[in-house]
Amino acid sequence: MNASHGFFSPVPPYALSSAAFRFRALASLAGRAPLGGPREVALATYLVARLVDDCVPEKQLPVTAREERSTAARGWLANIALPAPVRTALTKLAESTAHGTDIGHTLASVITATSSYLDAAARTELDRLARSFAK
């Protein structure tokens, strides 16, 4: 039997589709970074980047979900060891995701505050995310 006759599908019906993983470079950096400051910064940046990604106009979550996630993220950020400028920038960005206000400008301050902790690939992911709010 031949797949071109429609008898076989190219993917078995029980196969799972590949999951799209947002911010692969940030997650990878968090996994490689030494315990302490660099890892905490990478994890916190990853968390807030996911919040921001869910505010992109084409796929924006409902306000109630964004508010709940923002509150939870700010609580988590308050309880981890982060340098003060990074904590402030990430907390402000998490707050801005609740109502979708001033995200582009606040994300730019996060990029500045975290740049010395992130590698080029992670910074590129954040820059790409910032461009989605520059439109």
C-alpha positions in Angstrom: 0.0 0.0 0.0 1.1 3.4 -0.8 0.9 6.6 1.2 0.0 8.6 -1.9 -3.2 6.6 -2.2 -4.4 7.8 1.2 -4.1 4.5 3.0 -1.3 5.6 5.3 -0.9 8.9 7.0 2.6 10.3 7.2 2.2 10.6 11.0 0.6 7.9 13.0 -2.7 9.0 14.5 -1.5 8.4 18.1 1.7 10.5 17.7 1.9 13.7 19.6 2.7 16.9 17.8 5.9 18.7 18.7 5.4 21.2 21.4 6.4 24.8 20.7 8.7 25.9 23.5 8.8 29.7 24.1 12.1 31.2 25.1 14.2 28.2 24.6 17.4 30.2 25.0 16.4 31.7 28.3 15.3 28.3 29.7 18.6 26.8 28.4 20.6 29.6 30.1 18.8 29.0 33.4 19.7 25.3 33.2 23.4 26.0 32.5 23.9 28.9 34.8 25.6 28.3 38.2 23.4 28.3 41.2 22.7 31.7 42.7 22.5 35.1 41.0 22.9 34.2 37.3 20.4 31.3 37.5 17.9 33.3 39.5 18.1 36.2 37.0 17.6 33.8 34.1 14.6 32.0 35.7 13.0 35.3 36.7 13.5 36.8 33.3 12.0 33.6 31.7 9.0 33.8 34.0 8.2 37.4 33.2 9.0 37.0 29.5 6.2 34.4 29.4 3.8 36.8 31.0 4.7 39.4 28.4 4.3 36.9 25.6 0.8 36.3 26.7 0.1 40.0 26.2 1.1 40.1 22.6 -2.1 41.4 20.8 -2.5 38.4 18.5 -2.7 36.0 21.4 -3.5 38.1 24.4 -5.0 36.3 27.4 -8.1 37.6 29.1 -7.5 40.4 31.7 -8.5 38.3 34.7 -6.0 35.6 33.8 -3.3 38.2 33.3 -4.1 39.9 36.6 -3.9 36.6 38.5 -0.6 35.6 36.8 0.9 39.0 37.4 0.0 38.8 41.1 1.5 35.4 41.5 4.7 36.3 39.6 5.2 39.4 41.7 4.9 37.3 44.9 7.5 34.8 43.5 9.8 37.6 42.4 9.7 39.1 46.0 10.9 35.8 47.4 14.0 35.0 45.3 17.5 36.5 45.5 17.8 39.1 42.7 19.9 42.2 42.3 17.8 45.2 43.2 17.8 46.8 39.7 16.8 43.5 38.1 14.1 42.9 40.7 12.6 46.4 40.3 12.6 46.1 36.5 11.1 42.6 36.4 8.5 43.5 39.0 7.4 46.6 37.1 7.1 44.5 33.9 5.1 41.8 35.7 2.8 44.6 37.0 2.4 46.1 33.5 1.2 42.7 32.1 -1.9 42.7 34.3 -3.5 45.4 32.2 -1.3 45.5 29.2 0.0 49.0 29.7 3.4 50.4 28.8 4.8 46.9 28.2 7.2 47.9 25.4 8.9 50.6 27.4 9.0 48.5 30.6 10.4 45.5 28.7 13.2 47.8 27.4 14.2 48.6 31.0 14.3 44.8 31.7 16.5 44.2 28.8 18.9 46.9 30.0 18.9 45.6 33.6 19.4 41.9 32.7 21.8 42.3 29.8 25.0 41.5 31.8 23.4 38.3 33.1 22.1 37.0 29.8 23.9 35.5 26.8 23.4 36.7 23.3 20.7 34.1 22.4 18.6 35.0 25.4 19.0 38.8 24.7 17.9 38.1 21.1 14.7 36.4 22.4 13.9 39.4 24.5 14.6 41.8 21.6 12.3 39.8 19.4 9.6 40.0 22.1 10.1 43.8 22.4 9.7 44.2 18.6 6.2 42.6 18.9 5.2 45.6 21.0 6.9 48.2 18.8 4.3 47.9 16.1 
